[in-house]
Amino acid sequence: MSKTIKGFGLGLRTEHYRDFVAAPQPVDWLEVITENYLVPGGKPLHYLDQIRRDYPMVMHGVALSIGGSEPLDQAYLRDLHALAERVEPAWISDHLCWTGTSSLNLHDLLPLPYTESSLHHLVPRVMQVQDILGRVLLLENVSSYVNYRANEMSEWEFIRELLVRTGCELLLDVNNVYVSSVNHRFDPRAFIDAMPITAIRQIHLAGHEDHGGHIIDTHDQPICAAVWELYAYAVRRFGHIPTMIERDDNMPPLEVLLAELDMARSVEQRSLADTRQAA
């Protein structure tokens, strides 16, 4: 039976395994990278089994390639289902992207053309995954750096339409919205405003590298002021959504991430208070 997820979480990373085993941490839940645990044994599963006894978890994948041109990998989906039976996550997520072909994995999360043709391709694939897993799938908006000439709609119009047609839900990465808004020069609040409130299940917060004319989503820096401001805007629109800090490189001690998590709690508290006063 899936555990209920509320509050604020962190991504579970190998550098912090012992911290979570050694003592209780002020974290409401943890997100695990699915592909790190699709193995028959070893230390990752050893620690996962220990830590999951004390913390609710969600699973977040990077290899589904829901937008890829080839058939979905049935072996991968079977392994994903088996891991979900073991972890009992509150939900399972992956990215709205493609990652390559069966003969060439580009190891990147590549955006799709925002077209009716892409939607026609995606809808049955999302439904197939949901049928196999027996649960609603969450898809995350990815950051992007170039636009397709073929685009027929905005990213937020495309995502909203996919949510409506499939019943899947959104893992809203606020940092990715901000990164793409700077790279493509749109108002990130327009993206937030377009999302159906009932379809937002989780929020990611992360850092990036600012190269002046463009931003790269790296998950190796502290969260910047502009992303905190956009998160506050999202809270005022959506209310409380389970939110986590995503850090994947240049990994600091756990205490640093816990301090960022406290910042997220404070931003949400102030934003909810502002909403109540405005009502």
N, C-alpha and C positions, 0 to 999 in steps of 0.2 A: 504494500500500500504506500503510495507516495506521501511524503511528508509535506506539510504546509510551509511555504517560504514567505517570510515577511522580513522587513528590516533591511540591514546592510551587510553585504558580504565581500569576500575577497576571492581572487583566483588562487587555487591551491597550487603552489609551485614547489619543486623539489628542494629548493633552498630553505623552505620553511616547514618541511615535514616534521622535523624534531621539535620545533616550537609548538606545533599543535598536539603532538603526542605527549610532550613533557608537562604541559599545564593548560588549563582552560584559557581561551583567548576571547576578548570582547568582540566577537564576530558572530553574526546571527546565522550565516550559512556560507557555504563554499561552492565555487564553480570549478569543475575539473575538466581538463582538456581530454576529450574522448579518446583520441588516438594514442595518448600516453599509456592507456590501460587496456588496449586491445591485444593483450599478450597472455600466454597461458600461466605466467607466474612471474617471480622476480620481486625486487624491492618496491617498485611502484604499486603493485597490487597489495603487497604486504602492508604498506603504509595506508593505502586507501581503505583497506578493510578495518584498520584500527581507527582511523580518523572519522570515518562515516558513522561510527557508533555514537559519536558525540555531536556531530554537526549535520544538519540537513544539507543535501547537495543537489546541484543541477549539473547536467552534462552539456558541454559545449564543443562541437566538432569543427574541424577545418578541412575535411576531406570528402564531404558528401558530393560536392560539385553538382548541386541541384540544377544549375543552368548549363551543364555540359551537353555536348551534342551526342554523346554515346549513351547507350542504355545504362541505367543505374547499376552500380556494382552490388549484385545480390549477396555475395559473400560478405562484403562490408556491412550490408544491412543486417544480415544474420548475426554477425559479431556485435553490432551495435545493439540489437535487441537483447542479446545474451548479457551484455554488460549492463544494460538498463535493468534487467532482472536481478542482477547482483547488487547494483548501487541503489536501486529504487529512487531515482531522482524525481524531484518535483516536476521537472520538464526537461526536454532535450532540445537543443538549438544547434544551428549551423548557420552558414552565411549565404546570402542571396548573391551567388556568384558562380563562376566556373573556374576550375583550377588546372585545366589542361586536357589531355587525352589519355587513353589507356597506355599509349607508348611514350608519352612525354608529360610528366607532372611538372608544372612550372613552379610549384611551391609558392604560389601567390594567390590572392583572393581577387579575381579579375571581374570587373563589373560587366553587366549585360547591356545590350542595346535596349533602350526603353521604347519598345514597339509592341504592337498588337501581336505580331508573330512570336515575339519572345514570350508573351503571356500565354499564347496558345500552346507553346512548347512546355512552359513551366507548370501550368495547372495540373495536367495529369501526372506529372512527376511528383509534385507535392502530395497529391492525393494518394499516390502509390506508397510513398514513404509513410504517410499517416496510417494507411491501412496496415502496413507491415508492422509498424511500431504499436499500433493500437492506441494512439494518443495524438493530440494536436502537436504539430511541429512549430517551433519558433525559428524565424529567419532573421538574421541581423543585416541591417544596412551596412554596406562596406564603403570605405573611403575610395575616392577616385581622383585621377590626375589629368585625364583627357576625356573628351566627349566623343561619342559616335556620331558621325554625320547622319546615320539612319534614324536617330532618335525622333520619336513622334510625340513624346510627352516628357514631362519633368520626372525626376526620380521619385518624388513624393506622390505624384499621380500614379506612377507605375506600381509602387509598393501598395498604395491604398487599394488599387484595383485587384492586385494579387490577393490581398487579405480578404477582400469581399468574395472573390470567386472560389477560394479554397477553404476558408475558415481557419487558415493558419494564423499565427500570431506573430508579433514583432518583438524582437530584442532590439530596442532602440539604443544604438551607440551614439551618444551625444557628441563625443569627440569626433566620430566619423562625419556626422552632420556638419560640424564646424569646419573640419579639414576640407571637405568637399565644397562648402560654401565659399571658403577663401579661394580655393583653386579654380572654381567656376564662377565666382562673383555673383552669388545669389544670397538672399536674406535667409539665414538659417531658421529664423522664426517661421517663415512660410512653410518649411518642411514640418516643423513641430505642429503648426496649426492644422496641417492637412491630415495628420494621422488620426484615425478613429480612436477615441479614448478607450473603448472597451477592448481594443486589440493589443494594447501595450502590456506586456507581461513582465518585462525586465529592462533595466537600464544599465549600460556600460559607461564608465567614466575612465579616461586614460589620458596619457600625455602624448606629445608629438614633437617633431623637430621643425622649427620655423626657419625656412631658407629665404626669407624675404618675399620673393615673388610667388612662392608656393610653399605648401606645408606637406610634410610626409608623416604618415601615421606610423609611429615606431614603437609605442608603448614602452619607452625607455626613459621618460622624463616625468617630473611632477605635473599634475594637472594645472593648466594655466588659468588666468583670471577670466578670459573670454569663455572658456568651456564651463567654468563654474557659473558664470552669468547665464549661459544658455541652459544649464541644468536647472537653475532657479526658475527660468521661464517655463521649462518643461513641467516642473513640479506645480507651478501655478495653473497650468492647463490640465494636467493629468491627476493631480493629487499624489498620494504616496504610491510609488512603484518600487518593488524590490530593486535595489541599486548596489552595484559593486564596483570596486577599483580593479582595473585590469593592468597588470604590469608584467612584461615578458622579458625584458632585458635590462642591463644596468641595474640589477636587482638590489635594492637596499635592504637593510635589516627590517624585520617584521614591524618593529616599532614605528618606522617611518610610514609604512602603509596604513597602520592603525591610526596614525595621526591624520592622514588624508581621509580615512573613513569617518573620523570624528568631524572633519570639515564637511563632508557630505551630509552628515546628520544635522549639523548646524544650518547649512544652506537650506535643507528641506524644512526644518523647523521655522526658519524666518519666512520662507516662501509661503508655507501654509498659513502662517499668521497674517501675512499680507493679504492672502486670498480671503480669509475670514473678515478682515477689516473692510475689504472692498465690497463684500457681499451686502 
